[in-house]
Amino acid sequence: MKYRNSFFLSILSGLMLGISWPTYGFYFLIFIAFTPLIHLIESNKNENIFKLTFFSFVTFMVWNIITTHWLYYATLTGMLFAIIVNSILMSLIVLASLSIWKKLSYKLSIIFFISLWICFEKFHLNWDFSWPWLNLGNVFSENIKIIQWYEYTGVFGGTLWVLISNFVSYNLLKKLINHENFKSDTIYVSVIILIPIIVSLIIYTNIDVEEEKIKTVIIQPNIDPYNEKFNRSDDQNLRYLESILNDVKNRNSLVILPETFFSDGSMISSLNYSTLVEGLKGIKERYDTEILTGIELYDVFNDSSRVKKYSNRLENNRWLDLFNASIFISEDIDIYKKSKLVVGIEKMPYKNFLEPLLGTLLIDFGGLSYSRGYQDYRTVFKSNTGTKVAPIICYESIYGEYVSEYVRNGANLLAIITNDGWWNNTEGHKQHLSYARLRSIETRKNIVRSANTGISAVINYRGEILKTIGYEQEGLINKNVGMNDKITFYTKYGDYIFRLCLFFIIIISAFYLANLLKVKK
């Protein structure tokens, strides 16, 4: 093994993966980004598998650094943890696949690698250290015209497309290098890459979903999350909201305000009678509006039978439940508690194990805070006007099957409320907006997005961004937005591609174990 060449190939793969990524990237590179790493592994197949795994780690480290270094602006520790752990987990997929290759065959190892990668992405959506930011299917979020079939496959369809394309591209490249007949491989590459694009363009051109329009006002207050946000009282924010609705053109509408816009903290048990809710109900009546806004909720109690996994112990045998939530002011009052929580910031991962070691406060991944609570059911806010809006809070918008649960529960419009100001003006907030476009295609629902410091937007069911407010600007979007009751194939069946891949993993693993036992006998 020539180490200089090996480092070159592994770094080249990492650079191509990074440069392909949204929102600045050249997406077409993703179809060949793995080929240098595949060449490195195949040309050194007799080397120790741990050496090859190390070079794959270099690839994934370069990719992670390029695409998610912006986490530094919120937390250096969190950035290092995310980059290193994500790179290690990706490398373990290579290690497992190399083991299959050594004992079985190259073709089976490819099927195993693709299946295991998709299972890893699914795992990354659900474990306590969840970080699905670099799931491969996300790479096309700025090129929505070529992935309209995500309404059938979800993002995992994009991951499958990327991985298969890389292996057939490598076969073509290998034959070109060896001066072999590459006609059939050229056809394979063309079909695998071009057919999904053609199908997508046909869907994009012909799709037409029947909708009913609703008037919306999306507010972007542009409050500095580090220096200003928690110094503004709920009363000040109520007056700010009323000043906007004093303009006649903003009345008779669904008003969307960002995550934790009201951040003083309101006790759940007395919420309906609080000064804040009374003020919001008064605004609703005076301006004939419905209001969806972010809010901090809490509950303090002594009854130990009410303690949940996420409850925080206080002094004197008291407990605290704290929620990053949204509230809907319509004919009735309804709340939803954010349930996909940011690790280290909003929740302690594996709390039952770590809390006895670390105490009640979270690991310092960007500031100490109490753990937030959550709920198991995806609440849909409903009103007599026919509005059935999904209250998606911040980080939740990057979870495809999770968002589809709102639609299965009746949502005809998606509302994303977020605060992306923690990352400054970097790719972080741009990617977060871009990924929302994937949710609109998967569910064929329009999206209204209110971001504290930007970028607030309206996205249609094709994934097209219709209107925005720029980053670090104060303003509002006043627009009629469509609601529809369409249920897509993906909404109905979810991540079925993962389930198929899991089946392949089980079969190949069983074959591998049987082979090992046979060799021992």
C-alpha positions as CSV (number, residue, x, y, z in Angstrom):
1,M,0.0,0.0,0.0
2,K,1.4,3.4,-1.0
3,Y,0.3,5.7,1.8
4,R,0.7,8.9,-0.2
5,N,-1.7,7.6,-2.9
6,S,-4.1,6.3,-0.3
7,F,-4.3,9.6,1.5
8,F,-4.8,11.4,-1.8
9,L,-7.7,9.1,-2.9
10,S,-9.4,9.2,0.5
11,I,-9.1,13.0,0.8
12,L,-10.3,13.3,-2.9
13,S,-13.4,11.4,-2.1
14,G,-14.1,13.5,1.0
15,L,-13.6,16.7,-1.0
16,M,-16.0,15.5,-3.7
17,L,-18.6,14.6,-1.1
18,G,-18.3,18.0,0.6
19,I,-18.2,20.0,-2.7
20,S,-21.4,18.3,-3.9
21,W,-23.4,19.3,-0.8
22,P,-26.1,22.0,-0.7
23,T,-26.5,24.9,-0.8
24,Y,-23.3,25.9,-2.5
25,G,-22.3,22.5,-4.1
26,F,-22.1,20.9,-7.5
27,Y,-24.6,18.1,-6.9
28,F,-23.6,16.0,-9.9
29,L,-20.3,15.2,-8.2
30,I,-22.2,13.0,-5.7
31,F,-22.7,10.3,-8.4
32,I,-18.9,9.7,-8.5
33,A,-17.8,11.0,-5.1
34,F,-17.3,7.5,-3.6
35,T,-15.3,6.2,-6.6
36,P,-11.8,7.2,-5.4
37,L,-12.5,5.5,-2.1
38,I,-13.9,2.4,-3.8
39,H,-10.7,2.3,-6.0
40,L,-8.5,2.7,-3.0
41,I,-10.2,-0.3,-1.2
42,E,-10.4,-2.6,-4.2
43,S,-6.8,-2.0,-5.3
44,N,-5.6,-2.8,-1.8
45,K,-8.1,-5.6,-1.1
46,N,-5.4,-7.8,0.4
47,E,-4.4,-5.2,3.0
48,N,-5.5,-5.3,6.6
49,I,-9.2,-4.2,6.7
50,F,-8.5,-1.9,9.6
51,K,-6.0,0.1,7.5
52,L,-8.6,0.4,4.8
53,T,-11.2,1.5,7.4
54,F,-8.8,4.2,8.6
55,F,-8.6,5.7,5.1
56,S,-12.4,5.6,4.9
57,F,-12.4,7.5,8.2
58,V,-10.2,10.2,6.5
59,T,-12.8,10.5,3.7
60,F,-15.7,10.9,6.0
61,M,-13.9,13.3,8.3
62,V,-13.1,15.6,5.4
63,W,-16.7,15.4,4.2
64,N,-18.1,16.1,7.7
65,I,-15.7,19.1,8.3
66,I,-16.6,20.7,5.0
67,T,-20.4,20.4,5.4
68,T,-20.9,20.9,9.2
69,H,-18.0,23.0,10.5
70,W,-20.5,25.8,11.0
71,L,-21.7,24.0,14.3
72,Y,-18.7,25.8,15.8
73,Y,-20.7,29.0,16.0
74,A,-23.1,27.4,18.5
75,T,-20.7,25.0,20.2
76,L,-17.1,23.9,19.6
77,T,-17.6,20.7,21.7
78,G,-20.7,19.8,19.9
79,M,-19.1,20.3,16.5
80,L,-16.1,18.1,17.4
81,F,-18.4,15.4,18.8
82,A,-20.7,15.4,15.7
83,I,-17.8,15.3,13.2
84,I,-15.8,12.7,14.9
85,V,-18.6,10.3,15.9
86,N,-20.3,10.6,12.5
87,S,-17.1,9.8,10.8
88,I,-16.4,6.8,13.0
89,L,-19.9,5.4,12.4
90,M,-19.6,5.8,8.7
91,S,-16.2,4.0,8.8
92,L,-17.7,1.1,10.7
93,I,-20.0,0.5,7.7
94,V,-16.9,0.1,5.5
95,L,-15.3,-2.2,8.1
96,A,-18.4,-4.5,8.3
97,S,-18.6,-4.6,4.4
98,L,-15.0,-5.5,4.1
99,S,-15.5,-8.4,6.5
100,I,-18.3,-9.7,4.2
101,W,-16.1,-9.2,1.2
102,K,-13.3,-11.3,2.7
103,K,-15.5,-14.2,3.6
104,L,-18.2,-14.1,0.8
105,S,-18.0,-12.1,-2.4
106,Y,-17.5,-8.6,-3.8
107,K,-21.0,-8.4,-5.1
108,L,-22.6,-9.4,-1.8
109,S,-20.3,-6.9,0.0
110,I,-21.7,-4.1,-2.3
111,I,-25.3,-5.1,-1.5
112,F,-24.4,-5.3,2.1
113,F,-22.7,-1.9,2.1
114,I,-25.6,-0.2,0.4
115,S,-28.2,-1.8,2.7
116,L,-26.1,-1.2,5.8
117,W,-25.6,2.5,4.9
118,I,-29.3,3.0,4.6
119,C,-29.9,1.2,7.9
120,F,-27.3,3.4,9.4
121,E,-29.1,6.5,8.1
122,K,-32.4,5.2,9.6
123,F,-30.6,4.5,12.9
124,H,-29.2,8.0,12.9
125,L,-32.8,9.3,12.7
126,N,-33.8,7.5,15.9
127,W,-31.1,7.0,18.4
128,D,-30.4,9.5,21.2
129,F,-27.4,11.0,19.4
130,S,-29.5,11.5,16.3
131,W,-27.7,13.6,13.6
132,P,-29.1,12.9,10.1
133,W,-27.8,16.1,8.6
134,L,-25.6,14.2,6.1
135,N,-28.0,11.5,5.0
136,L,-27.1,11.2,1.3
137,G,-30.6,11.8,0.0
138,N,-30.4,15.3,1.4
139,V,-27.8,16.2,-1.2
140,F,-30.4,17.1,-3.9
141,S,-32.4,19.6,-1.8
142,E,-31.4,22.5,-4.0
143,N,-32.3,20.5,-7.2
144,I,-35.9,19.6,-6.6
145,K,-36.8,19.2,-10.3
146,I,-34.8,15.9,-10.4
147,I,-36.2,14.3,-7.2
148,Q,-40.0,14.7,-7.6
149,W,-40.2,10.9,-7.1
150,Y,-39.4,11.5,-3.4
151,E,-43.1,11.4,-2.9
152,Y,-42.8,7.7,-3.5
153,T,-39.5,6.9,-1.9
154,G,-38.6,9.6,0.6
155,V,-35.0,10.7,1.1
156,F,-33.8,7.0,1.2
157,G,-34.6,6.7,-2.4
158,G,-32.0,9.4,-3.0
159,T,-29.5,7.6,-0.9
160,L,-30.1,4.4,-2.8
161,W,-29.7,6.3,-6.1
162,V,-26.4,7.9,-5.0
163,L,-24.8,4.6,-3.8
164,I,-25.8,2.5,-6.8
165,S,-24.6,5.2,-9.2
166,N,-21.2,5.3,-7.5
167,F,-20.6,1.6,-7.9
168,V,-21.6,1.4,-11.5
169,S,-19.6,4.6,-12.2
170,Y,-16.6,2.9,-10.6
171,N,-17.0,-0.1,-12.9
172,L,-17.0,2.2,-15.9
173,L,-14.0,4.1,-14.6
174,K,-12.1,0.8,-14.0
175,K,-12.7,-0.4,-17.6
176,L,-11.6,3.0,-19.0
177,I,-8.4,2.8,-17.0
178,N,-7.8,-0.9,-18.1
179,H,-8.7,-0.1,-21.7
180,E,-11.5,-2.7,-21.6
181,N,-14.8,-2.6,-23.5
182,F,-16.9,-0.2,-21.5
183,K,-19.9,0.2,-23.8
184,S,-22.3,-1.8,-21.6
185,D,-21.1,0.0,-18.5
186,T,-21.7,3.4,-20.2
187,I,-25.3,2.3,-20.8
188,Y,-25.7,1.2,-17.2
189,V,-24.4,4.5,-15.8
190,S,-26.6,6.5,-18.2
191,V,-29.7,4.5,-17.4
192,I,-29.2,4.6,-13.6
193,I,-28.5,8.3,-13.5
194,L,-30.7,9.7,-16.2
195,I,-33.9,7.6,-15.9
196,P,-34.8,9.0,-12.4
197,I,-34.1,12.5,-13.7
198,I,-36.4,12.0,-16.7
199,V,-39.2,10.5,-14.5
200,S,-38.9,13.4,-12.1
201,L,-39.2,16.0,-14.8
202,I,-42.3,14.3,-16.1
203,I,-43.8,14.3,-12.6
204,Y,-42.8,18.0,-12.1
205,T,-44.4,19.0,-15.4
206,N,-47.7,17.2,-14.8
207,I,-48.4,17.3,-11.1
208,D,-51.4,19.4,-10.1
209,V,-52.9,19.2,-6.6
210,E,-56.3,20.7,-5.9
211,E,-56.0,23.2,-3.1
212,E,-58.0,25.6,-1.0
213,K,-56.3,28.9,-0.2
214,I,-55.8,30.5,3.2
215,K,-54.3,33.9,3.9
216,T,-51.1,33.7,6.0
217,V,-48.8,36.2,7.6
218,I,-45.3,34.9,8.4
219,I,-43.4,37.1,10.8
220,Q,-39.6,37.3,11.1
221,P,-38.8,39.5,14.1
222,N,-34.9,39.1,13.7
223,I,-34.1,39.0,17.5
224,D,-30.5,38.3,18.3
225,P,-30.6,34.9,20.1
226,Y,-27.4,35.5,22.0
227,N,-27.8,39.1,23.2
228,E,-31.4,40.2,22.8
229,K,-33.9,37.4,22.6
230,F,-34.2,36.5,26.3
231,N,-34.2,40.1,27.3
232,R,-37.5,40.8,25.5
233,S,-40.5,40.1,27.7
234,D,-43.7,38.3,26.5
235,D,-45.5,41.6,27.0
236,Q,-43.1,43.4,24.6
237,N,-43.6,40.7,22.1
238,L,-47.4,40.9,22.4
239,R,-47.2,44.6,21.6
240,Y,-44.9,43.9,18.7
241,L,-47.4,41.4,17.3
242,E,-50.3,43.9,17.7
243,S,-48.3,46.6,15.9
244,I,-48.1,44.3,12.9
245,L,-51.8,43.4,12.9
246,N,-52.7,47.1,13.1
247,D,-52.1,47.1,9.4
248,V,-55.4,46.2,7.8
249,K,-53.8,44.0,5.2
250,N,-52.4,41.6,7.9
251,R,-55.7,40.9,9.5
252,N,-58.1,38.0,8.8
253,S,-55.2,35.6,8.5
254,L,-53.2,32.7,9.9
255,V,-50.3,34.3,11.7
256,I,-47.0,32.3,12.1
257,L,-44.4,33.4,14.6
258,P,-41.0,31.7,15.2
259,E,-39.8,29.1,17.8
260,T,-39.8,30.3,21.4
261,F,-41.1,33.7,20.4
262,F,-42.7,33.9,23.8
263,S,-39.8,32.8,26.0
264,D,-40.6,34.0,29.5
265,G,-42.0,30.6,30.4
266,S,-45.6,29.8,31.1
267,M,-46.9,27.2,33.5
268,I,-49.0,24.6,31.8
269,S,-51.6,24.2,34.6
270,S,-52.6,27.8,34.5
271,L,-51.8,28.5,30.8
272,N,-55.4,29.2,29.6
273,Y,-55.8,31.9,32.3
274,S,-52.4,33.4,31.9
275,T,-51.8,37.1,31.0
276,L,-50.1,35.9,27.8
277,V,-52.9,33.7,26.5
278,E,-55.5,36.3,27.5
279,G,-53.5,38.8,25.5
280,L,-53.3,36.4,22.5
281,K,-57.0,35.7,22.6
282,G,-57.7,39.4,22.7
283,I,-55.6,39.9,19.6
284,K,-57.3,37.1,17.9
285,E,-60.7,38.6,18.5
286,R,-59.8,42.2,17.6
287,Y,-58.1,41.3,14.3
288,D,-59.9,38.1,13.4
289,T,-56.8,36.0,13.2
290,E,-55.5,32.6,14.1
291,I,-52.1,32.5,15.8
292,L,-49.4,29.8,15.8
293,T,-46.4,30.7,17.8
294,G,-43.4,29.2,19.7
295,I,-43.6,29.3,23.5
296,E,-41.7,28.0,26.5
297,L,-43.8,25.9,28.8
298,Y,-43.1,24.3,32.2
299,D,-44.6,22.5,35.1
300,V,-43.4,22.1,38.6
301,F,-44.7,19.4,40.9
302,N,-44.1,17.2,44.0
303,D,-46.0,14.1,43.0
304,S,-43.3,11.5,42.2
305,S,-45.9,9.4,40.3
306,R,-45.9,12.1,37.6
307,V,-42.2,11.9,37.0
308,K,-41.3,11.1,33.3
309,K,-38.0,10.1,31.8
310,Y,-37.3,13.7,30.9
311,S,-38.3,15.2,34.3
312,N,-35.6,17.3,36.0
313,R,-35.1,16.9,39.8
314,L,-35.1,20.2,41.8
315,E,-34.5,20.8,45.5
316,N,-37.0,19.9,48.2
317,N,-38.4,16.9,46.3
318,R,-39.7,19.0,43.5
319,W,-39.6,18.1,39.8
320,L,-39.5,20.3,36.7
321,D,-40.9,19.5,33.2
322,L,-39.8,22.0,30.6
323,F,-41.0,22.2,27.0
324,N,-40.0,23.9,23.8
325,A,-43.6,24.1,22.5
326,S,-46.0,25.7,20.1
327,I,-49.4,27.1,20.9
328,F,-52.4,27.6,18.5
329,I,-54.9,30.3,19.3
330,S,-58.1,29.7,17.4
331,E,-61.6,28.8,18.6
332,D,-59.9,26.7,21.2
333,I,-56.3,26.7,22.6
334,D,-54.1,23.8,21.6
335,I,-50.4,23.1,22.3
336,Y,-47.7,20.8,20.8
337,K,-44.5,19.9,22.6
338,K,-41.4,19.6,20.4
339,S,-40.4,15.9,20.4
340,K,-37.2,15.7,18.2
341,L,-34.8,17.4,20.6
342,V,-31.3,18.6,20.0
343,V,-28.9,16.4,21.8
344,G,-26.8,18.1,24.5
345,I,-28.8,21.3,24.2
346,E,-32.4,20.2,24.8
347,K,-32.0,16.7,26.1
348,M,-29.5,14.4,27.8
349,P,-28.9,11.3,25.7
350,Y,-29.4,8.0,27.5
351,K,-30.4,10.0,30.5
352,N,-31.0,6.9,32.8
353,F,-27.3,6.0,32.3
354,L,-25.6,9.4,32.1
355,E,-27.6,11.4,34.7
356,P,-26.2,9.4,37.7
357,L,-22.7,10.2,36.3
358,L,-23.2,13.8,35.2
359,G,-25.9,15.1,37.4
360,T,-29.1,16.9,36.4
361,L,-27.5,19.3,33.9
362,L,-26.7,18.5,30.4
363,I,-23.3,17.9,28.9
364,D,-21.8,21.3,27.8
365,F,-22.5,21.0,24.1
366,G,-23.3,24.7,23.8
367,G,-24.5,25.8,27.2
368,L,-26.0,24.2,30.2
369,S,-29.8,23.8,30.5
370,Y,-32.4,21.4,31.8
371,S,-33.6,18.6,29.7
372,R,-36.7,19.3,27.7
373,G,-39.8,17.1,27.6
374,Y,-41.6,15.7,24.6
375,Q,-44.8,14.0,23.5
376,D,-45.4,10.8,21.5
377,Y,-48.3,12.0,19.3
378,R,-48.0,14.4,16.3
379,T,-50.6,17.0,17.2
380,V,-52.4,18.8,14.3
381,F,-53.8,22.2,15.0
382,K,-57.4,22.5,13.7
383,S,-59.9,25.3,13.3
384,N,-63.4,25.7,12.0
385,T,-62.1,27.4,8.9
386,G,-60.7,24.1,7.6
387,T,-57.1,24.8,8.7
388,K,-55.3,21.6,9.8
389,V,-51.7,22.8,10.3
390,A,-48.7,20.7,11.4
391,P,-46.6,22.6,14.0
392,I,-43.1,21.4,13.2
393,I,-40.5,22.9,15.5
394,C,-36.9,23.6,14.2
395,Y,-34.9,20.4,14.1
396,E,-38.0,18.2,13.5
397,S,-38.1,19.4,9.9
398,I,-35.2,17.2,8.8
399,Y,-37.0,14.0,9.7
400,G,-39.0,12.8,6.8
401,E,-41.1,9.9,8.2
402,Y,-41.6,11.9,11.4
403,V,-43.2,14.8,9.4
404,S,-45.4,12.4,7.5
405,E,-47.0,11.4,10.8
406,Y,-48.6,14.9,10.9
407,V,-50.1,14.3,7.5
408,R,-51.4,10.9,8.4
409,N,-53.0,12.6,11.4
410,G,-54.9,15.0,9.0
411,A,-52.5,18.0,8.4
412,N,-53.2,19.9,5.1
413,L,-50.5,22.5,5.7
414,L,-47.0,22.3,7.2
415,A,-45.8,25.1,9.4
416,I,-42.1,25.2,10.4
417,I,-41.2,27.5,13.3
418,T,-37.5,27.8,14.1
419,N,-34.6,29.9,15.4
420,D,-31.5,29.4,13.2
421,G,-29.6,32.4,14.5
422,W,-27.3,30.2,16.7
423,W,-25.1,29.4,13.6
424,N,-24.6,33.0,12.4
425,N,-24.7,33.6,8.6
426,T,-23.3,30.2,7.6
427,E,-24.4,27.2,5.5
428,G,-26.2,25.9,8.6
429,H,-29.4,28.0,8.3
430,K,-29.3,27.7,4.5
431,Q,-29.2,23.9,4.6
432,H,-32.0,23.8,7.2
433,L,-34.2,25.8,4.9
434,S,-33.1,23.7,1.9
435,Y,-34.0,20.4,3.6
436,A,-37.5,21.7,4.2
437,R,-38.1,21.5,0.5
438,L,-37.7,17.7,0.7
439,R,-40.6,17.5,3.2
440,S,-42.9,19.4,0.8
441,I,-42.2,16.9,-2.0
442,E,-42.5,13.8,0.2
443,T,-45.9,14.9,1.5
444,R,-47.0,17.2,-1.3
445,K,-47.9,19.9,1.2
446,N,-47.2,23.6,1.1
447,I,-44.9,24.9,3.9
448,V,-45.0,28.2,5.8
449,R,-41.8,28.8,7.6
450,S,-41.1,31.4,10.3
451,A,-37.5,31.7,11.3
452,N,-36.5,34.2,14.0
453,T,-33.5,35.6,12.2
454,G,-34.2,34.0,8.8
455,I,-34.7,32.6,6.4
456,S,-38.5,32.7,6.6
457,A,-40.2,31.3,3.5
458,V,-43.2,29.9,1.7
459,I,-42.5,26.6,-0.1
460,N,-45.0,25.0,-2.5
461,Y,-45.8,21.2,-2.8
462,R,-43.2,20.9,-5.6
463,G,-40.5,22.1,-3.3
464,E,-40.2,25.5,-4.9
465,I,-39.4,28.5,-2.7
466,L,-42.0,31.1,-3.6
467,K,-41.1,33.9,-1.2
468,T,-38.4,34.6,1.4
469,I,-37.2,37.1,4.0
470,G,-33.4,37.3,4.0
471,Y,-31.2,36.4,6.9
472,E,-30.8,39.0,9.7
473,Q,-33.7,41.0,8.3
474,E,-36.9,42.0,10.0
475,G,-40.1,41.6,8.0
476,L,-43.1,39.6,7.1
477,I,-44.6,37.6,4.3
478,N,-48.2,38.2,3.5
479,K,-49.4,35.4,1.1
480,N,-52.3,33.1,0.2
481,V,-51.1,29.6,0.7
482,G,-52.8,26.4,-0.5
483,M,-54.1,23.6,1.7
484,N,-54.7,20.1,0.4
485,D,-55.6,16.6,1.6
486,K,-53.4,14.5,-0.8
487,I,-51.8,11.5,0.8
488,T,-48.6,10.4,-1.0
489,F,-47.2,6.9,-1.3
490,Y,-44.4,7.8,1.0
491,T,-46.7,9.4,3.6
492,K,-48.7,6.1,3.6
493,Y,-45.9,3.6,3.7
494,G,-43.0,5.6,5.2
495,D,-39.4,4.3,5.1
496,Y,-40.1,1.0,3.4
497,I,-36.7,1.2,1.6
498,F,-35.1,0.9,5.0
499,R,-37.2,-2.2,5.8
500,L,-36.1,-3.9,2.6
501,C,-32.5,-3.1,3.3
502,L,-32.8,-4.5,6.8
503,F,-34.1,-7.7,5.3
504,F,-31.0,-7.9,3.0
505,I,-28.8,-7.3,6.0
506,I,-30.3,-10.1,7.9
507,I,-30.1,-12.6,5.0
508,I,-26.5,-11.7,4.2
509,S,-25.4,-11.7,7.8
510,A,-27.0,-15.2,8.3
511,F,-25.2,-16.4,5.2
512,Y,-21.9,-14.9,6.6
513,L,-22.4,-16.6,10.0
514,A,-23.3,-19.9,8.3
515,N,-20.1,-19.7,6.3
516,L,-18.0,-19.0,9.4
517,L,-19.5,-22.0,11.2
518,K,-18.8,-24.2,8.1
519,V,-15.2,-23.1,8.0
520,K,-14.7,-23.9,11.7
521,K,-16.2,-27.4,11.3
